[in-house]
Amino acid sequence: MELTFASYNIHKAVGVDGRRNPERILAVLKEIGADVVAVQEVDRRFGRRESVLPRQALEEHGWCPAPCRTRSDSIGWHGNAVLVRRGIEIVGAEPIELPKLEPRGAVCAHLSIEGNPLHVVGMHLDLSGIRRMHQIQAVQAHMRERNGPAVLLGDFNEWSPRGRCFAAFTDGWTVLAPGRSYPSRRPLAQLDRIVHSRGWICEGARVHHSALAVVASDHLPVTARLRLTA
């Protein structure tokens, strides 16, 4: 099984030009060509917390959001959502409660691909380094109760090139650093990461840098092609 995974902080679909344009985000997702995408900041922060990516538009572009226990107008949890292309079965999904000082969360989606189970977590971590470590530990504790391969995707908010919070990963997790993804116009930091469990081989990881992606959000999306060997 070989799949392309992506993580994309879409900044509520507001681009660096100050305009909210969901179609622009969907066009970037088409450019990426991933099988599974974790998106951050996908819901509006106030009011009904509705998704900035309309469900009908997602369906028209071939995406299915993993359902969570959330508000009717939202597709995520604290702005996090997992999207899968048509043909990948969504078995279930649930939010992961994280220790936090500010509104943060993670979503765990359970998928089946040709009968093979796969767990995917989308997350957006805290600005505090200590809190990020606690949140990573909480995600790992959640995943210990699940069997099968897993991939974690998200905006880790880690500015340090040494990635201090990633020292919290144990149990065979591998942290990939696709490259500098923030800010989109002149990337300086590797805030967006992809982490995989044992059994995967990374065939390549990169930052998706296109003229459209530079404008569509303040983050560039990151991708990784992973092959499952065991």
CORVENNOR-V386415 format. One record per backbone hydrogen bond with DSSP energy under -0.5 kcal/mol. NH is the residue of the N-H (numbers start at 1). CO is the residue of the C=O. Records with the same first field share a line. If there is no record, write none. Layout:
NH->CO / CO
This chain:
3->226
5->3 / 224
6->36
7->222
8->38
10->8 / 40
12->41
13->10
14->11
15->13 / 19
16->215
17->215
18->15
21->13 / 19
24->21
25->21
26->22
27->23
28->24
29->25
30->26
31->27
32->28
33->29
34->29
35->4
36->4
37->83
38->6
39->37 / 81
40->8
42->79
44->50
49->46
51->73
52->42
53->42
54->52
58->54
59->55
60->56
61->57
62->59
63->58
64->84
66->82
70->68
74->71
77->80
80->77
81->39
83->37
84->64
85->35
86->62
88->85
89->87 / 112
91->89 / 110
92->110
94->108
96->106
97->95
104->102
105->124
106->96
107->122
108->94
109->107 / 120
110->92
111->109 / 118
112->89
113->116
114->112
116->113
118->111
119->149
120->109
121->151
122->107
123->153
124->105
125->155
132->128
133->129
134->130
135->131
136->132
137->133
138->134
139->135
140->136
141->137
142->138
143->139
144->140
145->142
146->143
151->119
152->195
153->121
154->193
155->123
156->154 / 191
157->191
159->157
163->160
166->163
167->164
168->165
169->166
173->170
174->196
176->174 / 194
181->189
182->189
183->218
184->218
188->182
189->182
191->189
193->154 / 191
194->176
195->152
196->174
197->150
200->197
201->227
203->201 / 225
204->225
206->223
208->221
209->207
210->208
214->210
215->211 / 212
216->212
217->213
219->9
220->181
222->7
223->206
224->5
225->204
226->3 / 224
227->201
228->1
229->199 / 227
230->199
